[in-house]
Amino acid sequence: MSFLEVLYFIVPSAIFYAAPLILVALGGVFSERSGVVNIGLEGLMVIGAFVGILFNLLFADQFGGLTPWLALIAAMVAALLLSLVHAVASISFRADQVVSGVAINLLAIALALYLVKRIFDKGQTDFITERFQRYDSFGLSDIPFIGPRLFSNVPDFSDIPIIGPMFFSQVYMTSVFAIAMAFVAWFVIYKTPFGLRLRSVGEHPMAADTMGINVTRMRYVAVMISGALAGIGGAIYAQTVTGDFGHATINGQGFMALAAMIFGKWHPLGAMGAALFFGLAQSLSIAGSSIPFIEDVPNVFLLILPYVLTILALAGFIGRANAPKANGKPYIKGQR
Amino acid sequence: MSNRATNLLVPIISVLLGLLVGAIIMVVSGYSPIEGYVALWNGIFGDLYTIGETLRQITPYLLAGLAVAFAFRSGLFNIGVEGQLIVGWFAAAYVGVAVELPKIIHLPLALLAAVVAGALWGFVPGLLKAKFRVHEVIVTIMMNYIALHTTNALIRTVSGGGDRTESIFESASLRSEFFQNLTDFSRLHYGIFIALAMVAVMWFILEKTTLGFELKAVGFNQNASEYAGMNVNKNIILAMVISGAFAGLGGAMEALGTFEYVSSKGGFTGIGFDGIAVALLGMNTPLGVVFGASLFGSLKYGALNMPNEAGIPVEIVEIVIAVIIFFVASGYIIRLFLLRAANKKEAK
């Protein structure tokens, strides 16, 4: 296999694995930028994956090809509701945010498996029939609704030499969505008044409160956004990678997203970059045995790479990573 | 109401609320909660065998709980107990299969290997916290996954490509014929004595030594400890090392007592995470950990009987445990509620 062929093979696969990580990591960015640590991302992803698969199985006959997309909305709502539990505990009840997150993780996997056994009478769900469509060659004309009308004559991006086959063949619309969301999140957090308020309650809630910002409400909204994004991420992962839901479906993806958020220094685009890199590590650990050079690297190094890199990043070996100042501290009005 | 009474009431109310939520979920999903909890009870105390197995389950929970609690007392949150336990499990099993020695040397050596492995896994986040101010929560989470994948790879190497090691030599085993005869051949082993001894050790360290005093001081206020001339960094590292050692020993219980081998894992054992629940419920005191471990160990083992006897998925107990953690963590709101109730009483 030539070097280019390896890239044509591995880059689409890396993006494929990265898409859910990007969305969940963005969820983490929203929550932690507002000052609420969200270890519960894993659990929120689990609920998203479960509800996504369940919706897909139940409604595939009614909605046909649209089902996976509608399943994302169902997963989003479910995870948003679960994230409210975390919000109530960590914002209103002043619980330790890490402990509350751990409880969310335990609760989510237990609840999801309990329901799977109740509904399907076995340890995992059936396989879904309606999956996300894959575009073998992607171009502007593939954009839903406006694409075919405006760009029907524009050639597909995959015709571009070298980068075409690398980035625009075997494209899932979910990956496009995830990358687009990273830019949306960057715009929202850095270019809107909402984003400024979000960051200010995470850095110095008392100062923000003095300026008339409702700290509690901002934090609730941020945690709900993180729940929604994590739910979508979980549903995408389940509907693209595994196709069913069982106890090992998510298996640490949420924590890897958490790692991506930190490795990306709490910045939406940084988180996206880190998620893409971790996606590459994941796809290499799965497909690496058929690639020259990589096949000589023991699999375990690829598996632990994201975690080791995150620790190194935190230790400051890869630039400084500064968490939001008030991250993890409940805001108690009037307390100095 | 005195402060002490409130402190005791919070865990009790949390447990009751957890069981209540579990009952509600069972009702909503069409099961009988009475049947469910009877099955749970029988799963814990049904006969001598189940009692033995319940005690066997409590053993690693004691050590995982101690590990989390010890770190908490020094102001550190060790989510990495799971990983430290896994490496301890592997280290003990490896020493158990690699050499055959007289029992008097082999067993302590295997235990020591687990302690060292766990301590080492705790040392890394401790060092990073002390030197670079890196939050231990994230590092320990990452260390969990590194432990999982690394031990899986090592097990494959040691076993020549297989999924589990050979069973350990008899000379490293904690197996107890006495307990087997007593409890109808359950897997209850001598490890329970080790775990209970460690409860005493933790109490002794925290209450009777200078080290314990310093660790607690650092847990309360790092700046004040520094000002009083204590070496905060040294104490942070030591706290994580000791915590990791407890966790590693918990892994040894599984390696030398329950299973007598180590197999590669698709996911976490969950013991380390439940250790957080144990420590929180026990308010991070050694004696509290005994109660917490007894409760969660019993719930966890008893739940295995629920599908057979009542047709209810075991996960219901995990839900109950999660809800208990949730309420214990939200102790503020329970305290507020108790305070209001007490004030109302006085007003009348």
Contacts between the chains, C-beta under 8 A, distances in Angstrom:
chain1	res1	chain2	res2	distance
A	37	B	137	7.7
A	39	B	79	7.7
A	39	B	137	7.2
A	39	B	141	7.5
A	85	B	326	7.5
A	89	B	326	6.2
A	89	B	329	6.4
A	89	B	330	5.2
A	92	B	333	7.8
A	93	B	329	7.9
A	93	B	330	3.8
A	93	B	332	5.7
A	93	B	333	4.4
A	94	B	330	7.8
A	94	B	332	4.7
A	94	B	333	7.9
A	95	B	326	7.6
A	95	B	329	3.9
A	95	B	330	4.5
A	95	B	331	7.8
A	95	B	332	7.1
A	96	B	77	7.9
A	96	B	329	5.5
A	98	B	77	5.7
A	98	B	79	7.2
A	98	B	137	5.5
A	99	B	276	6.9
A	99	B	280	6.6
A	99	B	325	6.5
A	99	B	328	8.0
A	99	B	329	4.1
A	100	B	326	6.7
A	100	B	329	5.4
A	100	B	330	7.7
A	102	B	79	7.1
A	102	B	273	6.4
A	102	B	276	5.7
A	102	B	325	6.7
A	103	B	322	5.0
A	103	B	323	7.6
A	103	B	325	4.2
A	103	B	326	4.3
A	103	B	329	6.6
A	104	B	322	7.8
A	105	B	273	7.7
A	106	B	273	6.6
A	106	B	318	6.1
A	106	B	321	6.4
A	106	B	322	3.9
A	106	B	325	6.9
A	107	B	318	8.0
A	107	B	319	6.2
A	107	B	322	3.7
A	107	B	323	7.0
A	107	B	326	7.3
A	109	B	318	7.4
A	110	B	315	4.4
A	110	B	316	7.7
A	110	B	318	3.4
A	110	B	319	4.5
A	110	B	321	7.9
A	110	B	322	6.0
A	111	B	315	7.4
A	111	B	319	5.8
A	113	B	313	6.9
A	113	B	315	4.6
A	113	B	318	8.0
A	114	B	25	7.6
A	114	B	29	7.6
A	114	B	313	5.0
A	114	B	315	3.9
A	114	B	316	5.9
A	114	B	318	7.9
A	114	B	319	6.3
A	115	B	29	7.7
A	117	B	313	3.9
A	117	B	315	6.9
A	118	B	29	5.3
A	118	B	30	7.9
A	118	B	313	6.7
A	247	B	267	7.3
A	248	B	266	5.5
A	248	B	267	5.8
A	251	B	266	7.4
A	251	B	267	5.6
A	252	B	145	6.1
A	252	B	267	7.7
A	255	B	141	5.7
A	255	B	142	7.9
A	255	B	145	6.8
A	258	B	138	7.4
A	258	B	141	7.2
A	259	B	138	7.8
A	259	B	142	6.3
A	262	B	138	6.0
A	298	B	153	6.7
A	299	B	153	7.2
A	300	B	149	5.3
A	300	B	150	6.2
A	300	B	152	7.4
A	300	B	153	3.7
A	303	B	149	4.2
A	304	B	145	6.8
A	304	B	146	4.7
A	304	B	149	5.0
A	304	B	150	6.5
A	307	B	142	3.9
A	307	B	143	7.6
A	307	B	145	4.8
A	307	B	146	5.1
A	308	B	142	7.5
A	308	B	146	6.6
A	310	B	138	7.2
A	310	B	142	5.2
A	311	B	124	7.8
A	311	B	128	7.0
A	311	B	134	7.7
A	311	B	139	5.5
A	311	B	142	5.2
A	311	B	143	7.6
A	314	B	128	7.2
A	314	B	132	7.5
A	314	B	134	4.5
A	314	B	135	7.5
A	314	B	138	6.2
A	314	B	139	6.5
A	315	B	128	5.4
A	315	B	131	8.0
A	315	B	132	4.8
A	315	B	134	5.6
A	316	B	132	5.6
A	316	B	134	7.9
A	323	B	135	7.3
